[in-house]
Amino acid sequence: MIFTKLILAHLLGDFILQPNSWVADKENRKLKSKFLYFHVLIHTVLTFIFLWDINLWWVAALVGVSHFIIDASKLSFQNIKTKKRWFFIDQFLHILVILGISWYYKEFDVSILQNPEFLKILMAILFLTTPSSIIIKILLSSWTPVAEAQNNIQTESLTSAGKYIGILERLLVFIFILVNHWEGVGFMVAAKSVFRFSDLAQAKQRKLTEYVLVGTLLSFGMAVLTGILIK
């Protein structure tokens, strides 16, 4: 239970018990901010409380010291452009420390890597991410619609949004099939249709509508077929 307790302490300390005003002060004053030290102290105390074992005092101390080093590094090196990247690096390093402590106490069993069912599911999940996106892109490459010059409808979209939407929808469909909730697949199809309808109606491009429809059916079809094969 050490892993679970350390994760609970981390979630409470890093998100729930850290006001936005503390975050802003740390980013402005960096190592001079008193809230950085309050934040580390809260993490140390929370860890000790959740573990509630005097023999594990060194774990609370290690969590506190490592948290200070990681947060201080993030505050020292991040800027406006790298802020998002440093957030994920920061969280990854904190989790890595927790994993290391849990590994020391032999809380993890790597025998799951020898489990054929787990490996099949992992293979399917990996296939439904980037590999499926590339396959769909290649299949649709000859039909990619060209924006019409006379069309004044705003068609801007987020960078690579379509790719990530496709990955998320395939993974959700796959999960619904694994847990025998096929109605969830129908919900996904309906939800995407509703969100896409207004855009396609305004664009008034039959080619674009057909392109989106074929891409959607390919994406859902791959996820459904993969789920059936794995089951």
N, C-alpha and C positions, 0 to 999 in steps of 0.2 A: 504493500500500500504506500510505500514511500513515494513512488512516482506520482500517484494520484494526489497525495497530500501536497507535494511540491508544486504540481500544476495548479491546484486550487489556490495556494499561496501566491503564485505568480499572477494568476488572473485577477485576484483581488488587489494585489499591490500595484500591478502595472496599469490596470484599466479602471477598476471601480473606485479605488481609494487614491487616485491621482487626478486632482482637478485640472481643468484646462489652464487655469491660471498658473499652476505649478509648471506645466509643460512650457508655457510661453516664457516664464521667468528663466527656466533652465536654458531655453534656446537663446535668449537674449544675453544672459550673464554667464552662461556655460559653467565652468568649474567654480565660479564665484557665487553661484546661486545657492542659497541655504536650502532650497527645496530639493536639490539633488541629494543632499545628505539626509534630509528628512525621508525622502523616497527610499533610499538604501536602508535606513534604519527600520522603516515600516516592513520592507521585505524580510529583513533579518528576524524581526519580532514575529511576523506572521509565520515564517518557516518554523521557528522554534515552537510556536503555539500549536501548529498543526501536527508537528512530529511528537511533541509532548513527551520527550525522552531526554533526560539529562546526558545520557551517553552519546546522543547524536548532536551535541552542541556544536561539534566541528562542522556538521553539515550546514547548520544555520549560518555559521561564520563564513564558510566557503561560498554559500549562496550570496551573502551580503558583499563580500570582497569582489567576487566575480561580477556581480551586478554593477558595482561601482566602476570597475574597470571597463566593462562593456558600454555602459551609459556615458562615461566620460569620453571614451573613444568616439562614440557616435556624435556627441555634442561638439567635439573638437574638429572632426573631419567633415561633417555633413554641411551642405549648403542648400539653397533653395532648389537647385536642379537635382540634387542627389538625396533629398529628404525622404522620398518614398522608398528608394533603394535601401537607405540606411535603416529605415523602420524595420524592413524584413530581415536585414542582416542582424540587427539588434535582437529581434525575437528569435531568430534561428540560433544565435549563440546562447541565449538564455536557456532555450529548450535543450541545446546540446549539453550544457552543464547539468541540467536535471537528468538527462538520459545517462550521462556519465556516472552520476551518483547512483542512479537506479541500477545500472549495469554492475557497479561495484558490489551491490547487495544482491546480485544474481536474480533480479526481478524479471528479466527477460529471457524467453526461451526461443532460441533461433531455429529450433527444429521445425518451426512453421515453414521455413524456406524449403524443407523437404516434402512438404504436404502437396500432393499433385493438384488437389482442388484449389488451394490457395494460388498456386502457380498458374493454373488455367484462368482464374479470375483476374490475376495481375496481368497476364498476357492480353486478355480481352480489353481491360481498361487502357493499357498502353496503345493497343490497336485503334481504339475509338478516339484517341486524342489526335496528335499531329499526323500519323500515317493515314487515317481516314480523311482528314482535311485535304491532304495532298492528292489522294486518289480522286476525291470528288472534284477538286480543282482541275485535275487533268481531264476527267470525263466531261467537264463543262467548258473546257478551254475554247472549243470551236464555236460555242454559243454565247460567249460573254457579250452582253449588250453594250452598245456604244451610246454614250450620252448624246442626246439630240441637242443641237445648238439652239434651236428655237424654243426649247422647253425651259421655261423660267422657274419651274418647280425646284425648290432647294433639295438637292440630293446628297448633301454632305453627310458623312457618317464618321464615327469614331474609328481611329486607326486599328485595323485588324479586328474590329468588333464582330464581323460576320464569322470569322474563324473561331473566336472564343465562344460565341453564342452556339455555334454548331457543336463544339466539343462538349459544352455543358449540357445541351439537349440530348446528345447521344449518351452521355454518362447517366443522366437521369432516367432515360428510357431503359437503359441496361439494368439499372438498379430496380426499377419498377418490375421488370420481367423476372429478375432473380428472386424477388420477394412475392411473386405471384399476384401483383396488383396491375393487371393489364389496363384497368380503367385509368390509371395514371398516364399511360401512353396516350389514351384518347384526350385526356386533359391537356397534355403537352401540345398535341396537334391543334386542338381548339384554341389554346392560348396564343400560339404563334400565329394562327390564322387571323385572330382578332387584332393583334398588334400590327400585322403586315397589311391588313385590308385597306386602311386609310391611305397608307403610303402608295400602294399599288393603284388605288382608285384615283388619286391625285395625279400620279405620273402618267396615266392613260397610255401606257406602252404595253402592248400585248406581248412583245418579246421579253420585256422585263418580268412580267407576270409569269410567263411560262418558264423563264430561267429560274426564278425564285421557287416555283412549284416543283420543278425537276430536282433542284438542289435540296429542297426540304425532304422530298420523298426519298432521295438517295441517302440522305443523312439518317432519317428515321429507319429506312430499310436496313441499312448497315447495322444500326444498333439493335433492331429487332432480331435480325438473323444471327448476330453474334450472341445475343442473349439466349436464343433457342439452342444454338450449337453448344454453348457452355452448359446449359441445363441438361 
